[in-house]
Amino acid sequence: MPALRDEHDDPVADLVRPAAEVERALANVVGLPFDTTTLGRRGSRFGPGANRAALATCLCYDANFDVDLADAPRVADHGDVDVIQTRIDETWDRVSEVVAVLAGDDAPLVVLGGDHGLTFPVLRGLARTVAGPIGVISIDAHHDVRVSQHGEVSAGVPFRYAMERLDGYVAGRNVVQLGIGGWHNSGVYRRYLRDAGASVVSARELHRDGVDAHVARALELAGDGTTGIWLSIDIDAVDAAHAPGTGTPAVAGLTGHQLLEIAWAFGRHPKALGIDVMEVAPEHDLGGMTAHLAASALLTFLAARHDAAA
Ligand SMILES: [Mn+2]
């Protein structure tokens, strides 16, 4: 419940409902409470719960964009995928299965992570249901195109796997990374992306130029020749001052404002398939501010979808 109740307030708790109660959904939501592939600080398996708790403190009216979700169709929450913390392959299989079912709906899909490695089985699930190819925009401080370590997967691999293991479903030229920065990347992965034809925009470029033109260009590239676009948000793209509650907090990362502008622009695009918000780790958070930012980004995406449909 929101802290303040007023007879004119419409709580998000009335908007996001158990899936069994929803007939025509504005969006489908599913949680992935799994963080076993995290290389650094764990804790994002508690992300879905923290995101839902943050959503429940919000109201339906978006004062930034003047959109009221109280008039929108309900959002169907399908709960969490039944993950196994000690079995990565089996968990990833389950994630792909569930995503394949939910993505078959006309409504966009919202995924609450969970570690960023899960974005690969999410995209693999899309590949089973949504005709491709699709574009992918990644908001992340990190490239996430690592080579498997000692033959094992990690949260640092999803976009390499998406480009190499889905039979061309995600082509490099349709991959755009926004917000790369900090001293936690390797030049070899930047060169790998360049060779694959992917586009990389650093946090520095976003700060110096503003986000609008870069996001418009990202949508153009991701939408070029594709049937849809997936937006993957690793909350660690946002500066540690705005999003401390994550495994690898960013130095000089994006602002909360910039993240919301990206979510809005994406949600208004006709090819937007859905969005994942990953790496919210509440035990590292301060007063729930990271989960609240993640929830605000999701609501802004939903507001944009609703506004675009109106
Ligand atoms: Mn990441």
Residues whose N, C-alpha, C, O or C-beta is under 5 A from the ligand:
A	BS01	MN	H116 D140 H142 D144 A155 D234
